[in-house]
Amino acid sequence: MKIDLTNKTAVVTGATGQLGRTMVRSLAECGANAGICYYNKKEFALELKDEIEKDYHVKAAAVQVDVTDLDSVMAMKRSIHQTLGVADIIVNNAVIQVPEWKNVIDQSPEDYESQFKSCVMQNVHMAKTFVPDMQQQKYGRVIGINTECTIQCFTTQSAYVSGKRGMDGLMRVLAREVGPYNITVNQIAPGWIISDQFRDNDGSESNINQDFPYIDRVPMGRRGTDTEIANAVCFLASDLAGFITGALLPVCGGNVMTSL
């Protein structure tokens, strides 16, 4: 048994980011053609496109998009459709980073607005743009990248959590609405993940895994990796997960656990 996404087309927003680039590579390794959606890292997106076409022998397209703008998302979809065809899988991964996490009283209203736009409205725009084709073909996978913070609700997380909790509600409703069309809608909630940025700064995963006090709270005693997040994306994108929908899957070594 293996994950086989041959002849599927996957569209990943925030594809040049720390997690996005690994998702693109992993989906391509499983055989999926890749829509590499970027905001401002055009050069890296084109390099990533060339890399996966060469290494995995799939088709790829690099397309600029502002996920907070519906017209931009629709234009991106038209470009993807012309190059790769109808999207079978969408991975809504882009996010506007909160520049500084503060208490509710001190956090600027603009930070809450940015999270609403990138966490909630991105998923609305992507659904409006791509799901109708999935409904027509009676098949689709919608995957949103949430966060363990949504479950934690620690101090200074309010702006980020407000957007991601809104996203969670939206995705669960969407799962109910499109389930009859054989479309699944799921979310992944990563923990504090090791990615290229951390490897480049710290030199090795062994050094990174000594971060304190975060790993003291993780039952598995380490931080996860970008590949482990991408593995979960590939699973939810595959037919192996064909009867899983409306789920939020923490991938954080048990740092947070959903409960009944």
SVG drawing of the C-alpha trace seen along z (x, -y; Angstrom):
<svg xmlns="http://www.w3.org/2000/svg" viewBox="-25 -49 50 51">
<polyline fill="none" stroke="black" stroke-width="0.4" points="0.0,0.0 1.4,-3.4 0.2,-6.9 -0.4,-7.3 -1.4,-10.7 -0.5,-10.0 -2.6,-12.2 -3.9,-14.3 -3.3,-18.1 -2.6,-19.7 -2.6,-23.5 -0.6,-24.7 -0.9,-28.3 2.1,-29.7 4.1,-27.2 7.4,-29.0 7.1,-29.1 8.9,-26.9 6.1,-24.2 4.7,-24.9 7.9,-24.0 8.1,-20.6 4.4,-19.9 4.9,-20.6 7.9,-18.3 6.1,-15.5 3.0,-15.8 5.1,-15.7 7.0,-12.6 3.6,-10.9 3.0,-11.7 0.8,-14.8 1.2,-17.7 1.8,-20.8 0.4,-24.3 3.0,-26.4 1.3,-29.5 3.4,-32.3 3.0,-35.9 6.4,-37.6 9.0,-34.9 8.9,-34.5 12.5,-33.4 12.3,-30.7 8.9,-29.5 10.4,-29.1 13.4,-27.2 11.0,-24.9 9.0,-24.3 12.1,-23.3 13.3,-21.1 10.2,-19.0 9.7,-18.6 13.3,-17.3 13.3,-15.2 9.7,-13.7 8.8,-13.9 5.5,-15.7 4.1,-18.9 4.3,-22.1 3.2,-25.7 4.4,-28.7 1.6,-31.3 1.5,-34.6 -1.6,-35.1 -2.9,-37.3 -5.1,-34.8 -6.9,-37.6 -8.3,-38.9 -11.0,-36.8 -10.1,-38.2 -6.5,-37.3 -7.4,-33.7 -9.7,-33.3 -6.9,-34.6 -4.5,-32.1 -7.1,-29.3 -7.4,-30.2 -3.7,-30.0 -3.5,-26.6 -6.3,-25.3 -4.6,-26.3 -1.4,-24.6 -2.3,-21.7 -6.1,-21.2 -8.7,-20.9 -7.4,-20.9 -8.2,-17.7 -6.5,-18.8 -6.1,-22.2 -3.9,-22.9 -4.6,-26.3 -1.3,-27.0 -0.6,-30.7 -0.8,-33.0 0.0,-36.6 2.5,-36.5 1.6,-38.5 4.7,-40.8 4.6,-40.7 2.3,-38.6 0.9,-40.8 -1.9,-40.7 -5.4,-41.4 -5.3,-44.9 -2.1,-45.7 -2.5,-43.9 -3.5,-46.2 -6.9,-45.8 -5.0,-45.5 -3.4,-42.3 -6.8,-40.7 -8.0,-41.9 -4.9,-40.4 -5.6,-37.0 -9.2,-37.1 -8.2,-37.8 -5.5,-35.2 -7.1,-32.4 -10.8,-32.8 -11.2,-34.6 -8.4,-32.6 -10.4,-29.5 -13.6,-31.1 -11.9,-32.3 -10.3,-29.0 -13.6,-27.1 -15.5,-29.5 -12.9,-29.2 -11.9,-25.5 -14.8,-23.5 -17.3,-24.0 -15.0,-22.0 -14.6,-19.3 -18.4,-19.1 -18.8,-18.7 -16.2,-15.8 -17.6,-14.3 -14.1,-14.2 -11.9,-16.6 -9.7,-17.1 -9.6,-20.4 -6.9,-20.6 -6.3,-23.6 -3.3,-24.2 -4.4,-25.3 -2.2,-25.3 -1.9,-23.7 -2.4,-27.2 -6.1,-27.0 -6.4,-24.4 -3.9,-26.0 -5.3,-29.6 -2.3,-30.7 -1.7,-34.4 -0.5,-36.6 -2.0,-34.1 -5.3,-36.0 -4.8,-37.5 -3.5,-34.2 -6.0,-32.1 -9.0,-34.3 -8.2,-33.8 -7.5,-30.1 -10.6,-29.4 -12.7,-31.2 -11.1,-29.0 -11.9,-25.9 -15.6,-26.7 -15.7,-27.5 -14.0,-24.3 -16.3,-22.1 -19.4,-23.7 -17.9,-23.3 -17.2,-19.6 -20.9,-19.0 -21.9,-21.0 -19.7,-19.3 -19.5,-15.7 -22.3,-14.5 -20.0,-15.3 -17.3,-13.0 -15.2,-15.9 -13.4,-15.8 -12.4,-18.8 -9.8,-18.4 -7.3,-20.4 -3.8,-19.8 -2.6,-21.5 1.2,-21.6 3.2,-22.2 6.4,-24.2 8.1,-22.6 11.7,-22.2 12.1,-23.5 14.8,-24.8 14.9,-28.1 15.7,-26.4 18.2,-24.0 20.0,-26.9 20.2,-28.9 21.0,-26.1 23.0,-23.7 21.4,-20.4 18.1,-18.9 19.8,-17.6 20.5,-21.2 17.1,-22.4 15.4,-19.6 17.0,-21.0 14.7,-24.1 13.4,-24.7 10.7,-24.8 8.7,-23.8 9.9,-20.2 9.4,-19.6 5.6,-19.7 5.7,-17.4 5.1,-13.8 7.3,-12.6 10.2,-14.7 11.1,-16.5 9.9,-18.9 8.3,-17.6 9.7,-18.2 8.3,-19.8 8.3,-16.4 6.0,-15.0 3.5,-17.7 3.8,-17.1 3.3,-13.3 -0.1,-14.1 -1.0,-16.4 -0.3,-13.6 -2.3,-11.1 -5.4,-13.4 -5.0,-14.1 -5.0,-10.4 -7.7,-7.8 -6.5,-6.2 -8.3,-9.1 -11.4,-8.9 -13.8,-8.5 -12.2,-11.1 -13.8,-14.6 -14.4,-17.4 -11.4,-16.5 -8.7,-18.6 -5.5,-16.5 -2.8,-17.7 0.7,-16.8 2.6,-17.9 3.9,-14.9 0.9,-15.0 1.6,-18.6 -2.1,-19.2 -4.7,-16.5 -8.3,-16.8 -10.8,-15.3 -14.4,-14.3"/>
</svg>
